Amino acid sequence: MEGPRAPTNQEYNELLNFLNGSLRTQSGWSISDEYPTALTPANIHNLRIIKEQDQILSHAAIRPVIIKTRIGLFKVGCIGSVITRETHRNLGLSQQVMNECLKTIKDQGCDIAILWSDLYDFYSRLGFQLAGTEVSLLLDKEFPGPKGFRITEGNRIDPQALHRVYSQHTVSSVRTLQDFEKYLKIPNSRVYTAWNAQNQLVGYAIEGKGADLQGYIHEWGGHIESLTALFSYIRTHTGKPVTVIAPQHAYSLIKRMESFGAQKVNGHLGMIKITNPASVFSKIGRSARQEWGVNQFVLEQRGNDYFFGIGDQLFKTDREADIVRLIFGPEKPSQIHDCGPQVNAALDKILPVDMWIWGWDSV
């Protein structure tokens, strides 16, 4: 048995056959079409396999992304397509592949690792914690959208125009025009766009992504009026309930959708593990001083313990999961630990960090 290791270029097609046979048996396309920036020869050095007798037994993919947030840039290692051949499960192969992925993510200087799975017990043993925020807005009734927009469906969109609207987000991954070109070709994705009277693209919404996220608007951009028009159009013309996925900090959009009867459900961004604590703590500390004027903010690791607080009012935990929840939520710090009125007020201003990864970037 060899690995975990990166596949060679000669093994790429073999790997795709393994993944398609394991994860996309009913699809009329390759899984690489769904994840064109992750499962691609250009990212082969970030894929990990275990192989025995010319047979791939286990796999996981890493897709590093840079996330722009209000407090700075975070390098995030997204992990996905974790699968072990059915005949070789319960032998610890997925754990070996995941450990190698985490080592690679740390070596690449990523601040955090994130993945999406319902195997909470397995990933929690590897140090992942269900954290972050995600809001689901179920639109199960038709509602009127604002007039003055031309709504179209189709992927024949200028990537540069799409990128311009996307760039208005305060929290987003850093993308190139080539990324948008690839995303627009993802099968089974419906691209809806809103245009103003001057024929300018002012909003967009993406529903579905290959075999996943059907019935979910997992990515959108534009001002609130254009988005309301888009969501109204999608709900009316599909004739089916649709769910909009949004970050918790999209307050105005959430409030607008709720005014039209959307059912709001609070969830988590994903399963998160801090892989570079010093870097994460430093960015948050700098933001506390520069943005919030909290000069005595403390968030640091000493040995196996973590300390947080203001000045000499410090609190300690030896559980990394506590720190992940403190930094990324979904709760406010005061809901996790009562540090007293003054410290609670300061920490609740600074944390949690508004972290978000759009659906097109998931792996």
Secondary structure, 3 states (H helix, E strand, C coil): CEEEECCCHHHHHHHHHHHHHHHCCCCCCCHHHHCCCCCCHHHHHHEEEEEECCEEEEEEEEEEEEEEECCEEEEEEEEEEEEECHHHCCCCHHHHHHHHHHHHHHHCCCCEEEECCCCHHHHHCCCCEEECCEEEEEECCCCCCCCCCEEEECCCCCHHHHHHHHCCCCCEECCCHHHHHHHCCCCCCEEEEEECCCCCEEEEEEEEECCEEEEEEEEEEECHHHHHHHHHHHHHHHCCCEEEEECCCCHHHHHHHHHCCCEEEEECCEEEEECCHHHHHHHHHHHHHHCCCCCCEEEEEECCEEEEEECCEEEEECCHHHHHHHHHCCCCHHHHCCCCHHHHHHHHHHCCCCCCCCHHHCC
